[in-house]
Amino acid sequence: MFDEDDRGQENADRQRDWDSRSTQRLAAAYDDAGALVRTYSDDSVENRFALEAVRAPSPNLYAPYSDAEYLRLDRPVEEVRVFGEVSCSINNTSPDLSAVVACQRGDEELTVRITRVGGDLLQDPEQVAELVDIAWRELS
């Protein structure tokens, strides 16, 4: 629990306000469909992400084309990887470093997406995809 003098409470209150405002913007982007945005972190606040859910379909994730062979890379600069029902947009910043841009699952009635990933979670698209599936099960 936060003490009254703890800045943590102030930060938590501010994040709740920002999430509320982001929820309004997400809903507006989908013609006022039901929506929610929530920011989560672990206890260390190192691993964090934003969960976005909207009662509407969304287009599939997309990555621009790049020729990995021509660029002498193991993987394209950006790619979409699929983990079960979840697609993840990945930025391959170096040969041994990949960063999650977003992971998403959707159908005609619901889209669940995780964005703004930070910490070690940023480099673990399979774990982010698992978090999307957990949220999907809770919301569908």
Buried (B, 14 or more C-beta within 10 A) or exposed (E): EEEEEEEEEEEEEEBEEEBEEBBEEBBEEBEEBBBBBBBBBEEEEEBBBBBBBBBBBBEEBEBEEBEEEEEEBEBBBBBBBEBEEBBBBBBBEEEEEBBBBBBBBBEEEBBBBBBBBBBEBBBBBEBBBBBBBEBBEEBE
